[in-house]
């Protein structure tokens, strides 16, 4: 029984890691596409959500999206919330 619970914990943890990686790739893809088509980076994460249709579990992840300059890629930090550790 203990082995089963440990296995479930690690499987769940691995799934969360994959979700985080997928979210990171989706944001980078949208940021790159926006820059390629408009010549500037998206100003906010909300803009990416509205214009490019980005969706993610906001109860599971917090995304910090920081603009440094108009020609410098934004800094994106994704952290897992307490939702599912």
C-alpha positions in Angstrom: 0.0 0.0 0.0 2.8 2.4 0.9 4.6 1.7 -2.4 1.3 2.4 -4.3 0.9 5.8 -2.5 4.5 6.8 -3.2 4.1 5.8 -6.9 0.9 7.9 -7.2 2.7 10.8 -5.6 5.6 10.6 -8.1 3.3 10.1 -11.1 1.3 13.2 -10.1 4.5 15.2 -9.5 5.8 14.2 -13.0 2.5 15.2 -14.6 2.7 18.6 -12.9 6.2 19.0 -14.2 5.1 18.2 -17.8 2.2 20.7 -17.4 4.7 23.4 -16.3 7.0 22.6 -19.2 4.1 22.7 -21.7 3.0 26.0 -20.3 6.5 27.4 -20.6 6.7 26.3 -24.2 3.3 27.7 -25.1 4.2 31.1 -23.6 7.5 31.2 -25.4 5.8 30.2 -28.7 3.2 33.0 -28.3 5.8 35.6 -27.4 8.0 34.7 -30.3 5.1 34.7 -32.7 3.9 38.1 -31.5 7.4 39.5 -32.0 7.7 38.0 -35.4 4.4 39.4 -36.6 4.3 42.7 -34.9 7.9 43.6 -34.2 7.4 43.9 -30.5 6.9 41.6 -27.5 3.5 41.3 -25.8 3.2 43.8 -22.9 1.2 41.6 -20.6 0.4 38.0 -20.0 -3.3 39.0 -20.3 -2.6 40.1 -23.8 -1.2 36.7 -24.7 -4.3 35.1 -23.2 -6.8 37.3 -25.0 -5.1 37.5 -28.4 -3.3 34.1 -28.7 -5.7 32.0 -26.6 -3.3 30.9 -23.9 -5.0 29.0 -21.1 -3.5 27.4 -18.0 -4.5 26.2 -14.5 -4.2 29.4 -12.5 -4.9 27.5 -9.3 -1.8 25.3 -10.0 0.6 27.8 -11.5 1.6 31.4 -11.0 3.2 33.1 -14.0 5.3 36.2 -13.5 5.7 38.0 -16.8 8.1 40.9 -16.7 8.9 43.3 -19.6 12.4 44.5 -19.7 12.4 46.6 -22.9 10.6 46.7 -26.2 13.3 44.8 -28.1 14.3 42.5 -25.2 12.4 39.2 -24.6 10.3 39.3 -21.4 11.3 37.4 -18.4 8.9 34.6 -17.6 8.9 32.7 -14.3 6.5 29.9 -13.7 6.0 28.7 -10.1 3.8 26.0 -8.8 1.2 27.2 -6.2 0.2 25.1 -3.2 -2.7 23.6 -5.3 -1.1 20.3 -6.1 2.3 19.5 -4.7 
